[in-house]
Amino acid sequence: MESYLLSTLLPTPSLLSACSLTFIYRNIPDNYKVFFMQGGATGQFAAVPMNLLRRKPGCKADYVVTGYWSDKAVKEARKYGEVNLVVPETDSYTG
């Protein structure tokens, strides 16, 4: 598996090492690929529903909204499919 630094299109040793170690320690089969993506957790708010809600027509996702971040995830997921809230929506959250 090859990894590339976009600015030079050359494999970077640290990324190759990280990829190899990921395969070894996580027991990932050779026919899988690993993607290292930027964006952090909020990037996953769109990536997860884009991949999972669009697999079959009529797919739905259940969310438990307990605070700011899960509320943000639901708002993003609604752009890509139907979302069910497991608990009723509220205007404020307390810890």
Phi and psi in degrees as a GROMACS rama.xvg file:
@    title "Ramachandran Plot"
@    xaxis  label "Phi"
@    yaxis  label "Psi"
@TYPE xy
-112.257  142.927  GLU-2
-120.5  147.221  SER-3
-129.502  145.721  TYR-4
-87.3392  118.792  LEU-5
-58.0925  -35.5914  LEU-6
-70.1888  -25.925  SER-7
-118.994  -13.9945  THR-8
57.2604  29.9566  LEU-9
-112.824  142.542  LEU-10
-60.3214  138.011  PRO-11
-100.482  132.509  THR-12
-58.1985  -40.8997  PRO-13
-68.0115  -36.6184  SER-14
-71.9753  -38.4412  LEU-15
-62.5276  -41.2761  LEU-16
-65.6422  -45.1524  SER-17
-60.8003  -41.6838  ALA-18
-65.2023  -45.9791  CYS-19
-61.6269  -44.4062  SER-20
-65.1065  -36.0101  LEU-21
-62.146  -44.1781  THR-22
-63.3538  -41.6981  PHE-23
-68.3503  -53.22  ILE-24
-77.4421  -22.0358  TYR-25
-100.513  1.96088  ARG-26
53.0168  46.4018  ASN-27
-83.1946  129.282  ILE-28
-62.4943  154.597  PRO-29
-64.7505  -22.0014  ASP-30
-85.3813  7.16524  ASN-31
-101.998  157.972  TYR-32
-119.421  150.132  LYS-33
-114.588  130.7  VAL-34
-109.525  129.477  PHE-35
-102.498  112.039  PHE-36
-120.455  145.552  MET-37
-87.0514  169.753  GLN-38
122.737  -22.114  GLY-39
67.5062  -164.61  GLY-40
-63.8309  -39.4251  ALA-41
-65.8028  -26.3861  THR-42
-65.5197  -29.8525  GLY-43
-74.2614  -19.2184  GLN-44
-59.8134  -29.9954  PHE-45
-96.0949  -38.7943  ALA-46
-62.4642  -41.3752  ALA-47
-65.3724  -53.3006  VAL-48
-67.3743  -31.3252  PRO-49
-61.4926  -36.3856  MET-50
-86.285  -37.8558  ASN-51
-93.946  -36.3172  LEU-52
-78.3728  -20.3482  LEU-53
-98.0649  8.86094  ARG-54
-69.7034  -41.4098  ARG-55
-137.7  144.432  LYS-56
-59.8347  140.546  PRO-57
86.8862  1.93525  GLY-58
-65.8515  144.185  CYS-59
-130.623  156.836  LYS-60
-124.019  138.4  ALA-61
-100.161  131.462  ASP-62
-125.485  143.864  TYR-63
-109.468  112.249  VAL-64
-95.0547  115.191  VAL-65
-118.042  -3.40761  THR-66
177.995  -164.395  GLY-67
-56.6931  -49.9893  TYR-68
-70.76  -40.4428  TRP-69
-69.6602  -32.3634  SER-70
-63.0448  -41.3868  ASP-71
-63.9889  -39.583  LYS-72
-64.2221  -40.4571  ALA-73
-64.4813  -44.3094  VAL-74
-59.4696  -39.2768  LYS-75
-71.2718  -41.8566  GLU-76
-63.7035  -33.1024  ALA-77
-62.0203  -20.6724  ARG-78
-70.412  -20.6658  LYS-79
-116.013  -9.36983  TYR-80
176.904  -174.826  GLY-81
-81.8271  135.148  GLU-82
-121.94  131.337  VAL-83
-105.947  132.973  ASN-84
-93.6764  125.203  LEU-85
-69.7385  -35.5434  VAL-86
-118.453  152.405  VAL-87
-60.4403  149.974  PRO-88
-69.8528  148.117  GLU-89
-134.304  160.782  THR-90
-85.5368  -21.2872  ASP-91
-142.672  154.789  SER-92
-127.452  138.756  TYR-93
-125.229  148.004  THR-94
